Amino acid sequence: MSVLDRFRTHLTHELGRSPHTVRGYLADLRALLAHLDETGQELGELDVPLVRAWLSRAREAGASRSTLARRVAAVRAFTRFLNREGLLEEDPGPRLSVPAQQRSLPTVLEEGQAAEALSRTPDADEGPVPVRRRAVVELLYATGIRVAELCALDLADLDRARETVRVTGKGHKERTVPVGTPALDALDAWLTGARPDLLTRASGNALFLGARGGRLGVRQARDDVHAHLRAAGVDGAPHDLRHSAATHLLNGGADLRTVQEFLGHASPRSTQVYTHVSVERLRDTYRQAHPRA
């Protein structure tokens, strides 16, 4: 087993990183190993100057700050692993600095836009897919969960009596999120009037099913969101629903700590970006409405 294969196992089973993160890290590290090969360096010679030279090449090639930050994170995890495995005498990771990122504000639907997008009810003769699309969009907006978290839901994760859903997030951490009545109604329509039409032996306990009856995949779930929003005349992406849910909660008076738990953020710093959205909206309203703005 190659060192990258062992590192993949470490990322997945020991650190609990998502498949998306694992793919990104491994792609970055393949590029790093190619750089080592080009410069005639060995894996055991990885040090700060070597990594900085590799990052500098990427910067000159036009890599964004977010890409560089991810590369630093990948190298830090890798060198820590190599040091633990005895393949690197000293871990240079802690001395690698992460490039400062310019954080853009997330895209947020206006509350009226969200209501418009969710108001479209599929006709009975449209088949099970539009019913699933509406249930997917309703649940994403109602709970603020990630698309991958939605696709991983099982039937038992939905507690209809308590009006909650149990979500397994990053790092396999579980949280319980409340679900509003409109989303529950959309789920009822899916579970009773559409899911049975897609049910096969491959369905198992998955809450959402794909066209062939297996668990709904992330790509198809994203397509569902785009299709439903487009049909409602709203321009938006799946993650916009998560951003919108968080911002609308804050606008409605929820405190930052509550929204942090709602979203499953490990740090309040990840949630604070939504307060900036609300402040920007407040400023815009103030400028438009106040006579002395």
N, C-alpha and C positions, 0 to 999 in steps of 0.2 A: 504494500500500500504506500503510495507516494505521500510526501509530507503535506501536500495540499489536500489530499483525500482525508488524511488524519485530522487536518485542521478543520475541514468541513464537518466531520463528525463532532469535533470539539465545539464548534459554533452552534451546531444544531441541537446536540443532546446535552451538553454541559452548560452552555450559555443561553440556550433557548432562543437564539436569534431567528427571525422570520426567514422564510425561503427567499424573499426579495433581498433582504440584507445579506444573506449567505451568497447569493448569486453576484451581488455587487462587490462584496469583499473579494471573492475568488477571482473575478475579472480584473480587479485592481492588482491583486497579487501576481497574477499571471504576467501582467505588464511589468511589474517590478522584477520578476524572475527573468523576463526577457531582457530587461535593462542590465541585470547582473551578467547575463550571458554575453551581451554585446560588449561589455566593458571588461570581461575576463575576470570577474569577481566571483567568489564562492559565497554560498549561503551563510556560512559561519563568519563572513567578513562584514555582514550588515552593520552599519553604524550610522550615526547622525549625518555626517557629510555626504555619504553615499545616497541616503534617502532624500536629503535636501536637493541633491543634484538631479535626482529622478523627478522630484516634484517641480523643480525649476524648468525642466524640459517640458513637462505637461503644461505649466503655466504659459510658457512661450508658445506652445501649440494651440493656445486658446482655451484651456480648461477653465471652467467656472470656479468660483470660490467654493460652491457647495460640493463640486466634484473633488477639489483638492482637500476639503475637510473630510470627505468620506474616505479618501485615500489615506489620510493620516490616521483616521480611526481604524481602518483595515490593517495598516502596518503596526499600529500599537498593539492590537489584539494578536497579530501574527508573531511579533517579536516576543511578546510575553509568553506565548505558547512555545516558541522555539527555545526560550531560556528555560522554561519549566521542563522541557523535554531533553535538555542538555545539548541542544544543537547550536546554541548561541551562548557564548561565555558571559556576555553582559547585555542587558536589555536596554536599547537606546530609546525605546518608546516614550518613557516619561519626559525625555528632553526634546521631543518633537512638538512644535507648536502648531496649533490648528489655526489656519487663516481665518481672520474675522469675516463673518458673513453679513452681507447686506440683506436684512430680513424684509421681504415684501409683505404687505398686508394680505391676508387670505381673501379670496373672492367670496362674497356673501350675498345671497339672494335677499331682496327686500321681503318683508313679511307678506306683502301682497303678492309678490312673485311666487313665493312658496305656496301660498294658499291657492293660487291659480294653477300651479303645477300639480297640486294634489287633488284638485277638484274633479279632474277628468276620471269618470268611472267607465270601465270597459263594458261594451254591450255583451250580452250573454252569448251571442253567436260569434264573437271574435276569437273564441278558443281560450285555452289555459294560459298562454304566454302573456297576453296583456294583463290578465289578472295577477300573474306573478310579478310583472313589472311594477304594477301599482303597489303591491304589497312590499316589494323591495324598497321602493322609493319612500313609502310611508314609514317603514321601519328605520331606514337610515336617518331620515329627518327627525323622527320621534325620539330616537335613542342616541344619535350622534356616533354610533359605532362605525368602525372601519368596514370596508367592503369585505376584506378577508375574514373579519370577525363574523360578519353576517353569513358568509358562505359556510362557516364552520359550525353554525348553530344546528342543534338536533331538536327534534320535537319536544323532548323532555326539558329543554332549556327555556321553553316558553311556559310561564306560569299564568294561565288565564285568570285564575281566581285572584291572585295578588297583583295582576296587571304589571308583571315584570318579565324581564328576560335575563338569563344568566349568560354572561359573555366571557370568553377566554381570550385575553388580550396578549400583548407582547410579554415575553418571558413567562408564558403560561400562567399569568396572573388572572384570577377570576374576579369579576365584579358583577353586581346585580343592578340593572338599570330599569327605571320605570318606563312603561309604554302607555301612551295616551289612547283614548277611545277610538279616534279615527284610524290609527295604525292597527289596533286590535280588530276593528271591523274589517279592514282590508286583509288582515291575516285570516280571519274567519272565512272570508270569501275565497281566499286561496286554498285553505285547508279542506273546506267542504265542497267547493264547486270547481276546483281546478287541479289541485295536487293529485286527486285520485285518477285523473285522466292521464297523468304522466308516470304513474306508479309502475315500477317493474321490480324484478328480483334484485336489481342493483341499487334500489332506492335506500334500503336500510332505514335508519332513523333520521336522515337528513331532513331539515325543515323545508329547505328550498331544493327543488329538483330541476335538472337541465332537460333538454329536449329528448334525450335518450333514457331518461329516468334515473340517472346517477345524480350525485350531489352537484348542485349548481356551482360552476367554476367562477373564479374571480373575473376573468375576462368577459364571460357571458353576463355576469351581474352588472359590470360596468356598461356593457351594451344595453342592458335593460334600462339603466338610469338614463343614458343618453337618448334612447328611443322614447321613453315616457316623457322626459322633459321637452324634447323636440316636438312631440305630438301636441304638447300643451303650449307650444310657442315660447318656451323659456330656454335661454341659453345657459347651460350649466353642466358641471361635471360631478361625478360621485362624491368627491371630497368636499365640494362646495356645500353639500347637504350637511356634512359634519361641521364645517365652519359656521354655517347658517344656524344650526341648532345651538351651538355654543354661544354665538353672538346674541341670538334672540332670547336665550335664557338670561344672559347678563342684562340685556335691555329690559327684561321683565322683572329684574330685581334680585336674581340669584347671586349669591356671593361667589367669589373666585374659587374658594376651596370646594364648594359644592360642584361647580363646573369642572374642576380638576378631576374629582372623583367620577363624575359623570362620563368624562372622556377617557378615563383610564390613564391620565398623564402621571408619570412618576415624579415629575418636578413641576411646581407652580410656574416656573419660568416658561414652560411650554404653553401654558394656558394664558399667560399675561398678554400674549399677542392679540387676544380677542378683546381685551379692554381697550387696546389702541383703536380697534375697529369702531367700538362704541363711542369713544371720544371723538374720532373723526366725524362720525355721523352727527354727534352733538354739535360740533363746531360748524358743520355745514348748515344744520338747522338754525343755529344761532345767527350765522351770517345772513341767512335768507330772511329771518323773521324779526330780529332785533333792530329797532330804529337807529341805534347807535353802534352797530356792529362794525 
